[in-house]
Amino acid sequence: MIDEERTRRIRDLNDELRINGRSLNGSMVAMGQLGQEDREKIIRVYRAAAAFDEWPEGDDPYREHDFGKFDVDGESFIFKIDYYSLDEMHGSEHPEDQNTTIRVMTLMYAEDY
């Protein structure tokens, strides 16, 4: 797979998880202070992450859509998508392959990053 195709595949899988909240071997988690908030606020933050569509080069240098910063109710949040091997012992060597990669999207207050 050439680099451009690999990047496109990673981006598509990341977008699938972020937008739909699910994918094969994918999960989403609220961390830090956000994890302590009420359910309604967490849902608003998840929905804002799903609607996110601003990819400045500084935040997305590899065009994988694996990081974003956005505001909800005047507060700043981030999401970060990481790739792990199926044994969860190290990073995935092939994040473009959803059959060999666990994808985790973490949401948190920007100040917790």
N, CA, C and O atoms as CSV, one atom per row, in Angstrom:
chain,resi,resn,atom,element,x,y,z
A,1,MET,N,N,0.855,-1.174,0.000
A,1,MET,CA,C,0.000,0.000,0.000
A,1,MET,C,C,0.902,1.238,0.000
A,1,MET,O,O,1.790,1.362,0.844
A,2,ILE,N,N,0.675,2.144,-0.939
A,2,ILE,CA,C,1.504,3.346,-0.973
A,2,ILE,C,C,1.082,4.295,0.142
A,2,ILE,O,O,-0.026,4.202,0.672
A,3,ASP,N,N,1.984,5.210,0.489
A,3,ASP,CA,C,1.759,6.088,1.636
A,3,ASP,C,C,0.448,6.861,1.556
A,3,ASP,O,O,-0.260,6.981,2.557
A,4,GLU,N,N,0.120,7.381,0.393
A,4,GLU,CA,C,-1.112,8.164,0.257
A,4,GLU,C,C,-2.347,7.302,0.520
A,4,GLU,O,O,-3.280,7.742,1.192
A,5,GLU,N,N,-2.355,6.095,0.001
A,5,GLU,CA,C,-3.473,5.176,0.243
A,5,GLU,C,C,-3.542,4.792,1.718
A,5,GLU,O,O,-4.627,4.721,2.296
A,6,ARG,N,N,-2.384,4.544,2.321
A,6,ARG,CA,C,-2.320,4.179,3.741
A,6,ARG,C,C,-2.877,5.313,4.603
A,6,ARG,O,O,-3.671,5.078,5.514
A,7,THR,N,N,-2.457,6.535,4.309
A,7,THR,CA,C,-2.937,7.701,5.051
A,7,THR,C,C,-4.442,7.859,4.894
A,7,THR,O,O,-5.146,8.127,5.868
A,8,ARG,N,N,-4.935,7.695,3.680
A,8,ARG,CA,C,-6.379,7.808,3.435
A,8,ARG,C,C,-7.145,6.747,4.218
A,8,ARG,O,O,-8.200,7.037,4.782
A,9,ARG,N,N,-6.628,5.530,4.258
A,9,ARG,CA,C,-7.297,4.452,4.992
A,9,ARG,C,C,-7.320,4.747,6.494
A,9,ARG,O,O,-8.347,4.553,7.145
A,10,ILE,N,N,-6.201,5.213,7.044
A,10,ILE,CA,C,-6.144,5.576,8.465
A,10,ILE,C,C,-7.140,6.695,8.753
A,10,ILE,O,O,-7.879,6.636,9.736
A,11,ARG,N,N,-7.158,7.708,7.899
A,11,ARG,CA,C,-8.079,8.835,8.072
A,11,ARG,C,C,-9.528,8.364,8.036
A,11,ARG,O,O,-10.337,8.786,8.862
A,12,ASP,N,N,-9.860,7.497,7.090
A,12,ASP,CA,C,-11.231,6.982,6.983
A,12,ASP,C,C,-11.634,6.204,8.236
A,12,ASP,O,O,-12.753,6.353,8.727
A,13,LEU,N,N,-10.732,5.381,8.749
A,13,LEU,CA,C,-11.034,4.614,9.964
A,13,LEU,C,C,-11.171,5.533,11.171
A,13,LEU,O,O,-12.039,5.321,12.018
A,14,ASN,N,N,-10.322,6.549,11.254
A,14,ASN,CA,C,-10.429,7.513,12.356
A,14,ASN,C,C,-11.741,8.281,12.277
A,14,ASN,O,O,-12.413,8.474,13.290
A,15,ASP,N,N,-12.105,8.719,11.077
A,15,ASP,CA,C,-13.368,9.441,10.905
A,15,ASP,C,C,-14.559,8.549,11.240
A,15,ASP,O,O,-15.530,9.011,11.839
A,16,GLU,N,N,-14.490,7.278,10.859
A,16,GLU,CA,C,-15.580,6.349,11.178
A,16,GLU,C,C,-15.785,6.259,12.688
A,16,GLU,O,O,-16.917,6.319,13.167
A,17,LEU,N,N,-14.700,6.118,13.433
A,17,LEU,CA,C,-14.817,6.038,14.889
A,17,LEU,C,C,-15.316,7.359,15.462
A,17,LEU,O,O,-16.225,7.367,16.292
A,18,ARG,N,N,-14.735,8.470,15.031
A,18,ARG,CA,C,-15.098,9.779,15.582
A,18,ARG,C,C,-16.543,10.151,15.260
A,18,ARG,O,O,-17.264,10.630,16.136
A,19,ILE,N,N,-16.969,9.942,14.042
A,19,ILE,CA,C,-18.302,10.358,13.606
A,19,ILE,C,C,-19.387,9.397,14.086
A,19,ILE,O,O,-20.440,9.832,14.551
A,20,ASN,N,N,-19.137,8.103,13.976
A,20,ASN,CA,C,-20.157,7.106,14.311
A,20,ASN,C,C,-20.073,6.609,15.746
A,20,ASN,O,O,-21.016,6.003,16.253
A,21,GLY,N,N,-18.946,6.864,16.401
A,21,GLY,CA,C,-18.780,6.400,17.774
A,21,GLY,C,C,-18.513,4.918,17.885
A,21,GLY,O,O,-18.543,4.350,18.977
A,22,ARG,N,N,-18.250,4.291,16.749
A,22,ARG,CA,C,-17.962,2.861,16.773
A,22,ARG,C,C,-17.180,2.484,15.514
A,22,ARG,O,O,-17.261,3.145,14.479
A,23,SER,N,N,-16.437,1.419,15.644
A,23,SER,CA,C,-15.741,0.802,14.519
A,23,SER,C,C,-15.220,-0.538,15.006
A,23,SER,O,O,-15.179,-0.786,16.211
A,24,LEU,N,N,-14.825,-1.399,14.091
A,24,LEU,CA,C,-14.240,-2.671,14.472
A,24,LEU,C,C,-13.002,-2.394,15.312
A,24,LEU,O,O,-12.122,-1.645,14.888
A,25,ASN,N,N,-12.924,-2.980,16.483
A,25,ASN,CA,C,-11.797,-2.797,17.409
A,25,ASN,C,C,-11.605,-1.338,17.816
A,25,ASN,O,O,-10.478,-0.916,18.078
A,26,GLY,N,N,-12.674,-0.573,17.871
A,26,GLY,CA,C,-12.575,0.834,18.256
A,26,GLY,C,C,-13.378,1.133,19.503
A,26,GLY,O,O,-14.406,0.507,19.763
A,27,SER,N,N,-12.901,2.092,20.268
A,27,SER,CA,C,-13.641,2.523,21.454
A,27,SER,C,C,-13.386,3.999,21.702
A,27,SER,O,O,-12.425,4.581,21.199
A,28,MET,N,N,-14.270,4.585,22.491
A,28,MET,CA,C,-14.153,5.988,22.864
A,28,MET,C,C,-14.189,6.075,24.378
A,28,MET,O,O,-14.903,5.318,25.034
A,29,VAL,N,N,-13.409,7.009,24.937
A,29,VAL,CA,C,-13.354,7.150,26.383
A,29,VAL,C,C,-13.230,8.629,26.752
A,29,VAL,O,O,-12.513,9.384,26.094
A,30,ALA,N,N,-13.930,9.030,27.801
A,30,ALA,CA,C,-13.802,10.382,28.359
A,30,ALA,C,C,-12.824,10.294,29.527
A,30,ALA,O,O,-13.017,9.494,30.443
A,31,MET,N,N,-11.778,11.114,29.494
A,31,MET,CA,C,-10.721,11.043,30.508
A,31,MET,C,C,-10.667,12.318,31.341
A,31,MET,O,O,-11.284,13.330,31.007
A,32,GLY,N,N,-9.918,12.241,32.428
A,32,GLY,CA,C,-9.698,13.396,33.281
A,32,GLY,C,C,-11.001,13.920,33.846
A,32,GLY,O,O,-11.916,13.154,34.150
A,33,GLN,N,N,-11.076,15.227,33.983
A,33,GLN,CA,C,-12.258,15.867,34.562
A,33,GLN,C,C,-13.515,15.597,33.738
A,33,GLN,O,O,-14.607,15.500,34.298
A,34,LEU,N,N,-13.377,15.474,32.415
A,34,LEU,CA,C,-14.553,15.203,31.585
A,34,LEU,C,C,-15.227,13.898,32.001
A,34,LEU,O,O,-16.454,13.804,31.967
A,35,GLY,N,N,-14.459,12.907,32.386
A,35,GLY,CA,C,-15.021,11.640,32.823
A,35,GLY,C,C,-15.864,11.750,34.080
A,35,GLY,O,O,-16.641,10.848,34.390
A,36,GLN,N,N,-15.716,12.859,34.811
A,36,GLN,CA,C,-16.481,13.079,36.041
A,36,GLN,C,C,-17.745,13.911,35.818
A,36,GLN,O,O,-18.549,14.080,36.734
A,37,GLU,N,N,-17.917,14.424,34.612
A,37,GLU,CA,C,-19.072,15.275,34.311
A,37,GLU,C,C,-20.347,14.437,34.166
A,37,GLU,O,O,-20.301,13.212,34.064
A,38,ASP,N,N,-21.489,15.141,34.160
A,38,ASP,CA,C,-22.759,14.438,33.988
A,38,ASP,C,C,-22.890,13.920,32.556
A,38,ASP,O,O,-22.242,14.412,31.632
A,39,ARG,N,N,-23.734,12.931,32.407
A,39,ARG,CA,C,-23.909,12.234,31.129
A,39,ARG,C,C,-24.264,13.185,29.990
A,39,ARG,O,O,-23.750,13.038,28.881
A,40,GLU,N,N,-25.132,14.152,30.247
A,40,GLU,CA,C,-25.568,15.077,29.198
A,40,GLU,C,C,-24.396,15.892,28.651
A,40,GLU,O,O,-24.300,16.113,27.444
A,41,LYS,N,N,-23.515,16.334,29.530
A,41,LYS,CA,C,-22.365,17.119,29.066
A,41,LYS,C,C,-21.431,16.245,28.237
A,41,LYS,O,O,-20.946,16.669,27.188
A,42,ILE,N,N,-21.181,15.035,28.705
A,42,ILE,CA,C,-20.307,14.126,27.954
A,42,ILE,C,C,-20.888,13.861,26.569
A,42,ILE,O,O,-20.147,13.821,25.587
A,43,ILE,N,N,-22.192,13.682,26.480
A,43,ILE,CA,C,-22.840,13.463,25.185
A,43,ILE,C,C,-22.667,14.681,24.283
A,43,ILE,O,O,-22.395,14.523,23.093
A,44,ARG,N,N,-22.818,15.893,24.819
A,44,ARG,CA,C,-22.617,17.111,24.016
A,44,ARG,C,C,-21.187,17.176,23.476
A,44,ARG,O,O,-20.968,17.566,22.329
A,45,VAL,N,N,-20.228,16.796,24.300
A,45,VAL,CA,C,-18.825,16.819,23.866
A,45,VAL,C,C,-18.592,15.763,22.784
A,45,VAL,O,O,-17.928,16.045,21.786
A,46,TYR,N,N,-19.126,14.554,22.963
A,46,TYR,CA,C,-19.003,13.516,21.930
A,46,TYR,C,C,-19.619,13.988,20.607
A,46,TYR,O,O,-19.044,13.776,19.539
A,47,ARG,N,N,-20.783,14.623,20.685
A,47,ARG,CA,C,-21.435,15.103,19.458
A,47,ARG,C,C,-20.615,16.197,18.777
A,47,ARG,O,O,-20.532,16.242,17.550
A,48,ALA,N,N,-20.016,17.071,19.569
A,48,ALA,CA,C,-19.167,18.120,18.991
A,48,ALA,C,C,-17.942,17.509,18.320
A,48,ALA,O,O,-17.521,17.975,17.261
A,49,ALA,N,N,-17.371,16.482,18.918
A,49,ALA,CA,C,-16.229,15.796,18.300
A,49,ALA,C,C,-16.654,15.139,16.990
A,49,ALA,O,O,-15.908,15.166,16.011
A,50,ALA,N,N,-17.845,14.551,16.968
A,50,ALA,CA,C,-18.345,13.911,15.754
A,50,ALA,C,C,-18.549,14.925,14.633
A,50,ALA,O,O,-18.330,14.611,13.464
A,51,ALA,N,N,-18.967,16.136,14.984
A,51,ALA,CA,C,-19.226,17.184,13.992
A,51,ALA,C,C,-17.960,17.950,13.608
A,51,ALA,O,O,-17.976,18.734,12.659
A,52,PHE,N,N,-16.882,17.733,14.326
A,52,PHE,CA,C,-15.634,18.462,14.094
A,52,PHE,C,C,-15.180,18.286,12.648
A,52,PHE,O,O,-15.190,17.177,12.113
A,53,ASP,N,N,-14.779,19.399,12.021
A,53,ASP,CA,C,-14.329,19.327,10.629
A,53,ASP,C,C,-13.316,20.424,10.311
A,53,ASP,O,O,-13.332,20.985,9.216
A,54,GLU,N,N,-12.443,20.730,11.255
A,54,GLU,CA,C,-11.391,21.729,11.044
A,54,GLU,C,C,-10.056,21.039,11.263
A,54,GLU,O,O,-9.779,20.555,12.360
A,55,TRP,N,N,-9.239,20.988,10.242
A,55,TRP,CA,C,-7.997,20.229,10.312
A,55,TRP,C,C,-6.794,21.102,9.979
A,55,TRP,O,O,-6.190,20.931,8.920
A,56,PRO,N,N,-6.428,22.044,10.867
A,56,PRO,CA,C,-5.249,22.869,10.596
A,56,PRO,C,C,-3.998,21.996,10.541
A,56,PRO,O,O,-3.871,21.025,11.287
A,57,GLU,N,N,-3.087,22.350,9.657
A,57,GLU,CA,C,-1.895,21.536,9.441
A,57,GLU,C,C,-1.112,21.288,10.725
A,57,GLU,O,O,-0.556,20.205,10.908
A,58,GLY,N,N,-1.063,22.272,11.612
A,58,GLY,CA,C,-0.324,22.105,12.858
A,58,GLY,C,C,-0.912,21.046,13.765
A,58,GLY,O,O,-0.181,20.403,14.518
A,59,ASP,N,N,-2.231,20.851,13.707
A,59,ASP,CA,C,-2.894,19.840,14.530
A,59,ASP,C,C,-3.042,18.503,13.806
A,59,ASP,O,O,-3.289,17.479,14.442
A,60,ASP,N,N,-2.894,18.508,12.498
A,60,ASP,CA,C,-3.101,17.287,11.708
A,60,ASP,C,C,-2.015,17.168,10.636
A,60,ASP,O,O,-2.331,17.089,9.448
A,61,PRO,N,N,-0.738,17.154,11.039
A,61,PRO,CA,C,0.352,17.205,10.062
A,61,PRO,C,C,0.404,15.995,9.129
A,61,PRO,O,O,0.903,16.109,8.010
A,62,TYR,N,N,-0.099,14.842,9.567
A,62,TYR,CA,C,-0.055,13.633,8.739
A,62,TYR,C,C,-1.380,13.357,8.035
A,62,TYR,O,O,-1.528,12.348,7.345
A,63,ARG,N,N,-2.349,14.271,8.218
A,63,ARG,CA,C,-3.661,14.182,7.570
A,63,ARG,C,C,-4.397,12.890,7.926
A,63,ARG,O,O,-5.091,12.310,7.090
A,64,GLU,N,N,-4.239,12.446,9.179
A,64,GLU,CA,C,-4.895,11.224,9.639
A,64,GLU,C,C,-6.162,11.500,10.449
A,64,GLU,O,O,-6.863,10.567,10.840
A,65,HIS,N,N,-6.456,12.774,10.702
A,65,HIS,CA,C,-7.632,13.151,11.505
A,65,HIS,C,C,-7.614,12.457,12.865
A,65,HIS,O,O,-8.630,11.930,13.319
A,66,ASP,N,N,-6.447,12.463,13.506
A,66,ASP,CA,C,-6.297,11.777,14.791
A,66,ASP,C,C,-6.248,12.723,15.986
A,66,ASP,O,O,-6.062,12.274,17.118
A,67,PHE,N,N,-6.411,14.029,15.754
A,67,PHE,CA,C,-6.385,15.010,16.841
A,67,PHE,C,C,-7.242,16.202,16.450
A,67,PHE,O,O,-7.232,16.636,15.298
A,68,GLY,N,N,-7.984,16.727,17.417
A,68,GLY,CA,C,-8.753,17.936,17.169
A,68,GLY,C,C,-9.021,18.680,18.457
A,68,GLY,O,O,-9.131,18.080,19.527
A,69,LYS,N,N,-9.126,19.994,18.345
A,69,LYS,CA,C,-9.447,20.855,19.485
A,69,LYS,C,C,-10.699,21.637,19.120
A,69,LYS,O,O,-10.805,22.172,18.016
A,70,PHE,N,N,-11.655,21.702,20.057
A,70,PHE,CA,C,-12.936,22.348,19.778
A,70,PHE,C,C,-13.531,22.851,21.088
A,70,PHE,O,O,-13.084,22.475,22.171
A,71,ASP,N,N,-14.540,23.704,20.974
A,71,ASP,CA,C,-15.197,24.278,22.149
A,71,ASP,C,C,-16.640,23.794,22.255
A,71,ASP,O,O,-17.328,23.591,21.254
A,72,VAL,N,N,-17.071,23.617,23.492
A,72,VAL,CA,C,-18.464,23.297,23.818
A,72,VAL,C,C,-18.829,24.147,25.023
A,72,VAL,O,O,-18.149,24.105,26.048
A,73,ASP,N,N,-19.896,24.913,24.902
A,73,ASP,CA,C,-20.358,25.759,26.009
A,73,ASP,C,C,-19.240,26.655,26.544
A,73,ASP,O,O,-19.135,26.872,27.751
A,74,GLY,N,N,-18.404,27.176,25.634
A,74,GLY,CA,C,-17.333,28.090,26.030
A,74,GLY,C,C,-16.120,27.432,26.664
A,74,GLY,O,O,-15.233,28.134,27.150
A,75,GLU,N,N,-16.053,26.101,26.674
A,75,GLU,CA,C,-14.917,25.383,27.245
A,75,GLU,C,C,-14.198,24.616,26.136
A,75,GLU,O,O,-14.832,24.133,25.199
A,76,SER,N,N,-12.875,24.506,26.245
A,76,SER,CA,C,-12.075,23.838,25.217
A,76,SER,C,C,-11.865,22.364,25.542
A,76,SER,O,O,-11.596,21.984,26.682
A,77,PHE,N,N,-11.998,21.547,24.498
A,77,PHE,CA,C,-11.816,20.099,24.602
A,77,PHE,C,C,-10.911,19.630,23.478
A,77,PHE,O,O,-10.723,20.330,22.483
A,78,ILE,N,N,-10.356,18.446,23.644
A,78,ILE,CA,C,-9.601,17.813,22.569
A,78,ILE,C,C,-10.042,16.364,22.433
A,78,ILE,O,O,-10.586,15.768,23.363
A,79,PHE,N,N,-9.790,15.813,21.245
A,79,PHE,CA,C,-9.847,14.367,21.078
A,79,PHE,C,C,-8.522,13.928,20.489
A,79,PHE,O,O,-7.886,14.671,19.741
A,80,LYS,N,N,-8.117,12.735,20.825
A,80,LYS,CA,C,-6.886,12.138,20.315
A,80,LYS,C,C,-7.178,10.677,20.042
A,80,LYS,O,O,-7.727,9.980,20.895
A,81,ILE,N,N,-6.813,10.211,18.855
A,81,ILE,CA,C,-7.002,8.805,18.505
A,81,ILE,C,C,-5.639,8.132,18.483
A,81,ILE,O,O,-4.718,8.589,17.806
A,82,ASP,N,N,-5.521,7.041,19.233
A,82,ASP,CA,C,-4.281,6.269,19.299
A,82,ASP,C,C,-4.531,4.871,18.761
A,82,ASP,O,O,-5.663,4.388,18.744
A,83,TYR,N,N,-3.449,4.225,18.319
A,83,TYR,CA,C,-3.523,2.910,17.688
A,83,TYR,C,C,-2.682,1.916,18.485
A,83,TYR,O,O,-1.510,2.167,18.762
A,84,TYR,N,N,-3.283,0.794,18.849
A,84,TYR,CA,C,-2.596,-0.232,19.632
A,84,TYR,C,C,-2.668,-1.579,18.918
A,84,TYR,O,O,-3.583,-1.838,18.136
A,85,SER,N,N,-1.685,-2.429,19.205
A,85,SER,CA,C,-1.731,-3.807,18.719
A,85,SER,C,C,-2.866,-4.532,19.445
A,85,SER,O,O,-3.346,-4.064,20.477
A,86,LEU,N,N,-3.284,-5.656,18.913
A,86,LEU,CA,C,-4.399,-6.384,19.520
A,86,LEU,C,C,-4.091,-6.862,20.931
A,86,LEU,O,O,-5.008,-7.048,21.730
A,87,ASP,N,N,-2.810,-7.064,21.253
A,87,ASP,CA,C,-2.460,-7.471,22.618
A,87,ASP,C,C,-2.378,-6.276,23.568
A,87,ASP,O,O,-2.168,-6.446,24.769
A,88,GLU,N,N,-2.543,-5.079,23.030
A,88,GLU,CA,C,-2.533,-3.821,23.797
A,88,GLU,C,C,-1.224,-3.583,24.555
A,88,GLU,O,O,-1.194,-2.830,25.528
A,89,MET,N,N,-0.150,-4.224,24.106
A,89,MET,CA,C,1.151,-4.079,24.763
A,89,MET,C,C,2.007,-2.988,24.116
A,89,MET,O,O,2.951,-2.491,24.730
A,90,HIS,N,N,1.677,-2.619,22.882
A,90,HIS,CA,C,2.460,-1.604,22.178
A,90,HIS,C,C,1.625,-1.005,21.053
A,90,HIS,O,O,0.511,-1.451,20.776
A,91,GLY,N,N,2.180,-0.001,20.425
A,91,GLY,CA,C,1.480,0.635,19.327
A,91,GLY,C,C,1.323,-0.295,18.139
A,91,GLY,O,O,2.126,-1.207,17.942
A,92,SER,N,N,0.297,-0.063,17.358
A,92,SER,CA,C,0.054,-0.871,16.166
A,92,SER,C,C,1.073,-0.541,15.086
A,92,SER,O,O,1.377,0.625,14.838
A,93,GLU,N,N,1.589,-1.572,14.454
A,93,GLU,CA,C,2.499,-1.374,13.325
A,93,GLU,C,C,1.734,-1.086,12.040
A,93,GLU,O,O,2.311,-0.601,11.067
A,94,HIS,N,N,0.436,-1.383,12.032
A,94,HIS,CA,C,-0.376,-1.210,10.825
A,94,HIS,C,C,-1.719,-0.574,11.170
A,94,HIS,O,O,-2.749,-1.245,11.113
A,95,PRO,N,N,-1.722,0.717,11.527
A,95,PRO,CA,C,-2.986,1.367,11.897
A,95,PRO,C,C,-3.991,1.453,10.753
A,95,PRO,O,O,-5.159,1.765,10.980
A,96,GLU,N,N,-3.555,1.183,9.544
A,96,GLU,CA,C,-4.475,1.172,8.410
A,96,GLU,C,C,-5.287,-0.123,8.354
A,96,GLU,O,O,-6.236,-0.219,7.576
A,97,ASP,N,N,-4.927,-1.120,9.170
A,97,ASP,CA,C,-5.604,-2.419,9.169
A,97,ASP,C,C,-6.445,-2.568,10.436
A,97,ASP,O,O,-5.912,-2.816,11.518
A,98,GLN,N,N,-7.748,-2.416,10.296
A,98,GLN,CA,C,-8.621,-2.484,11.473
A,98,GLN,C,C,-8.701,-3.889,12.064
A,98,GLN,O,O,-9.175,-4.052,13.189
A,99,ASN,N,N,-8.255,-4.889,11.344
A,99,ASN,CA,C,-8.265,-6.252,11.874
A,99,ASN,C,C,-7.088,-6.532,12.801
A,99,ASN,O,O,-7.109,-7.509,13.550
A,100,THR,N,N,-6.059,-5.684,12.758
A,100,THR,CA,C,-4.879,-5.890,13.606
A,100,THR,C,C,-4.620,-4.702,14.525
A,100,THR,O,O,-3.576,-4.630,15.174
A,101,THR,N,N,-5.564,-3.775,14.581
A,101,THR,CA,C,-5.369,-2.539,15.344
A,101,THR,C,C,-6.567,-2.263,16.242
A,101,THR,O,O,-7.719,-2.379,15.825
A,102,ILE,N,N,-6.271,-1.897,17.470
A,102,ILE,CA,C,-7.283,-1.363,18.377
A,102,ILE,C,C,-7.154,0.149,18.325
A,102,ILE,O,O,-6.075,0.697,18.547
A,103,ARG,N,N,-8.255,0.818,18.032
A,103,ARG,CA,C,-8.288,2.266,17.896
A,103,ARG,C,C,-9.019,2.818,19.116
A,103,ARG,O,O,-10.135,2.395,19.416
A,104,VAL,N,N,-8.388,3.770,19.826
A,104,VAL,CA,C,-8.996,4.366,21.015
A,104,VAL,C,C,-9.056,5.876,20.832
A,104,VAL,O,O,-8.030,6.527,20.630
A,105,MET,N,N,-10.259,6.425,20.904
A,105,MET,CA,C,-10.430,7.874,20.845
A,105,MET,C,C,-10.653,8.380,22.262
A,105,MET,O,O,-11.614,7.996,22.928
A,106,THR,N,N,-9.754,9.245,22.710
A,106,THR,CA,C,-9.833,9.829,24.040
A,106,THR,C,C,-10.336,11.254,23.924
A,106,THR,O,O,-9.822,12.040,23.128
A,107,LEU,N,N,-11.342,11.587,24.718
A,107,LEU,CA,C,-11.870,12.951,24.806
A,107,LEU,C,C,-11.546,13.494,26.183
A,107,LEU,O,O,-11.641,12.780,27.181
A,108,MET,N,N,-11.158,14.777,26.234
A,108,MET,CA,C,-10.854,15.385,27.527
A,108,MET,C,C,-10.881,16.900,27.407
A,108,MET,O,O,-10.857,17.458,26.310
A,109,TYR,N,N,-10.931,17.555,28.569
A,109,TYR,CA,C,-10.733,18.997,28.585
A,109,TYR,C,C,-9.337,19.275,28.047
A,109,TYR,O,O,-8.396,18.544,28.354
A,110,ALA,N,N,-9.196,20.333,27.241
A,110,ALA,CA,C,-7.889,20.673,26.682
A,110,ALA,C,C,-6.858,20.892,27.782
A,110,ALA,O,O,-5.691,20.540,27.613
A,111,GLU,N,N,-7.268,21.462,28.892
A,111,GLU,CA,C,-6.328,21.739,29.986
A,111,GLU,C,C,-5.813,20.464,30.647
A,111,GLU,O,O,-4.796,20.503,31.339
A,112,ASP,N,N,-6.493,19.336,30.449
A,112,ASP,CA,C,-6.037,18.060,31.011
A,112,ASP,C,C,-4.994,17.374,30.133
A,112,ASP,O,O,-4.398,16.377,30.542
A,113,TYR,N,N,-4.769,17.903,28.926
A,113,TYR,CA,C,-3.847,17.261,27.981
A,113,TYR,C,C,-2.415,17.544,28.346
A,113,TYR,O,O,-1.501,17.084,27.661
